[in-house]
Amino acid sequence: MTMVTINDTEYNTDDFTEDQKVSYNEILFATNLVNNLNYQLQCVKTMQATVVNRLTNSLNNEGEDNVETEQFSTALYNAYD
């Protein structure tokens, strides 16, 4: 017996018709997909911030020895080549 609340009303999923079960499962699927995509978006935003930070640091330290950054950038570029 699974109870769900929709618009402040509780329903027992055992009482759902087949069509209602299909709709409920679609809602669960869509909710899981939204959560997964939000997680992926946060990962990409974190990666973006890291790369912006690395570029900013590189630009602010021009003329200094950036061998480590250059090696990392080359390895990253080659990984996608």
C-alpha positions in Angstrom: 0.0 0.0 0.0 1.6 3.2 -1.2 0.1 6.5 -0.4 0.7 9.5 -2.6 -0.3 13.1 -2.1 -1.5 15.0 -5.1 -2.8 18.6 -4.6 -3.1 18.0 -0.9 -5.2 14.9 -1.3 -3.9 11.4 -0.3 -4.5 8.5 -2.7 -3.7 4.8 -2.3 -1.9 3.6 -5.4 -3.4 0.1 -4.9 -6.7 1.7 -5.9 -5.4 3.2 -9.1 -6.7 2.0 -12.5 -4.2 0.7 -15.0 -4.2 4.1 -16.8 -3.7 5.9 -13.5 -0.8 3.6 -12.7 0.8 4.4 -16.1 0.4 8.1 -15.4 1.8 7.8 -11.9 4.8 5.8 -13.2 5.4 8.5 -15.9 5.4 11.1 -13.1 8.0 9.1 -11.2 10.1 8.7 -14.2 10.0 12.4 -15.1 10.8 13.3 -11.5 13.8 11.0 -11.5 15.0 12.4 -14.8 14.7 16.0 -13.6 16.7 15.1 -10.5 19.4 13.4 -12.6 19.6 16.4 -15.0 19.8 18.8 -12.1 22.7 16.8 -10.7 24.5 16.8 -14.1 23.9 20.5 -14.4 25.5 21.1 -11.1 28.5 19.0 -12.1 28.9 21.0 -15.3 28.6 24.3 -13.5 31.3 23.2 -11.0 33.6 22.1 -13.9 32.9 25.5 -15.6 33.8 27.4 -12.4 37.0 25.4 -12.0 38.1 26.1 -15.6 37.3 29.8 -15.3 39.3 29.9 -12.1 42.2 28.1 -13.7 42.1 30.5 -16.7 41.9 33.6 -14.4 44.8 32.4 -12.3 46.8 31.7 -15.5 46.0 35.2 -16.9 46.9 36.8 -13.6 50.2 35.0 -13.4 51.4 35.6 -17.0 55.1 35.5 -17.3 55.5 33.1 -14.4 56.3 29.4 -14.8 53.0 27.8 -15.8 54.4 24.5 -16.8 52.0 22.5 -14.6 49.0 24.3 -16.0 50.2 23.9 -19.5 50.8 20.2 -19.0 47.3 19.8 -17.5 45.7 21.7 -20.4 47.5 19.7 -23.0 46.5 16.4 -21.3 42.9 17.6 -21.1 42.9 18.7 -24.7 44.4 15.3 -25.8 41.8 13.4 -23.8 39.1 14.9 -26.1 41.0 14.6 -29.3 
